[in-house]
Amino acid sequence: QVQLVESGGGLVQAGGSLRLSCAAAKVIFSTSTMAWYRQTPGKQRDLVASVTTGGDKKYANLVKGRFKISRDNDKNMVYLQMNNVQPGYTAVYYCNAKPKSTQWDGWGQGTQVTVSP
């Protein structure tokens, strides 16, 4: 079964904005730190931002001030607001869930973000 589903990707011009969404099953979302990663062909999947169940947030250095992660605990959704995007941010963006006290990591199938110059 698909446990995490991303949406909201697409084509955006440099300097523009986009919001990615990730829907998760309640049993996973309610106990999980949620995160966004990104990956380009042939490269490692890297952390973009994360948010704990309590709302504590972390960001990769290069996206600080441009991206904002948030979560809606009633809707079991996590979002990535991408502002002032640049062509270098073109990648597939993945949603990740890490429940507390488990060794399991959940991944969505990814959503493509393409930033045109």
C-alpha positions in Angstrom: 0.0 0.0 0.0 1.0 3.6 -0.6 1.6 5.2 2.8 2.8 8.7 1.7 1.6 10.6 -1.4 3.2 13.8 -2.6 1.5 16.4 -4.9 2.0 19.9 -6.0 5.1 19.6 -8.1 5.4 21.1 -11.5 7.1 23.8 -13.6 7.8 27.1 -12.0 9.9 30.1 -13.1 13.0 31.1 -11.2 11.9 33.4 -8.4 8.5 32.0 -8.2 6.8 29.9 -5.6 5.3 26.4 -5.3 3.8 24.5 -2.4 4.3 20.7 -2.1 1.9 18.6 -0.1 2.2 15.1 1.4 -0.7 13.1 2.6 0.0 10.3 5.1 -2.0 7.7 7.0 -3.0 8.9 10.4 -1.3 6.0 12.2 2.0 7.0 10.6 1.6 10.8 10.6 0.5 11.1 14.3 3.8 9.7 15.6 6.2 10.7 12.9 8.8 13.4 12.3 8.0 14.4 8.7 10.5 15.6 6.2 11.1 16.6 2.6 14.1 15.3 0.7 15.2 16.0 -2.9 17.1 14.0 -5.5 18.5 14.5 -9.0 19.5 11.7 -11.3 22.7 10.0 -10.2 22.9 11.8 -6.9 22.1 11.0 -3.3 18.7 11.9 -1.8 19.3 14.9 0.5 17.3 16.4 3.3 15.6 19.7 2.6 13.6 20.2 5.8 12.0 18.4 8.6 9.3 19.0 11.3 8.6 17.0 14.4 5.3 16.1 15.9 5.8 19.1 18.2 6.5 21.5 15.4 10.3 21.8 15.7 11.8 22.5 12.3 15.1 22.0 10.6 16.3 23.2 7.2 19.2 22.6 4.9 21.5 25.6 4.9 20.9 26.4 1.2 17.1 26.6 1.5 16.9 28.6 4.8 14.8 31.7 4.2 13.3 30.4 1.0 11.4 27.2 1.9 9.0 26.7 4.8 7.9 23.3 6.1 4.7 22.9 8.1 2.3 20.2 9.2 -1.4 20.0 9.7 -2.1 17.4 12.4 -5.8 17.4 11.8 -5.5 16.6 8.1 -2.4 14.4 8.4 -0.6 16.6 5.9 2.9 18.1 5.6 3.7 20.9 3.3 6.8 22.5 1.8 6.3 26.1 0.7 9.0 26.9 -1.8 9.7 30.6 -2.3 12.2 32.3 -4.6 13.0 29.1 -6.3 16.1 28.7 -8.4 17.0 26.4 -11.3 19.4 24.5 -9.1 16.4 23.3 -7.0 15.1 21.2 -9.9 14.7 17.7 -8.5 12.3 15.1 -7.5 11.0 15.9 -4.0 10.1 13.1 -1.6 8.1 13.0 1.5 9.5 11.0 4.4 8.0 9.8 7.7 10.0 8.5 10.7 7.8 7.3 13.5 9.1 7.4 17.1 10.6 4.3 18.5 10.8 2.4 15.3 13.4 1.5 12.7 11.1 2.1 9.8 11.3 4.9 7.3 8.4 5.7 5.0 8.9 7.3 1.6 6.5 8.6 -1.0 6.9 8.2 -4.7 8.1 11.7 -5.2 6.9 14.8 -7.1 8.9 16.5 -9.8 9.8 20.2 -9.4 11.3 21.9 -12.4 12.5 25.5 -12.2 13.0 27.3 -15.4 15.5 30.2 -15.7 
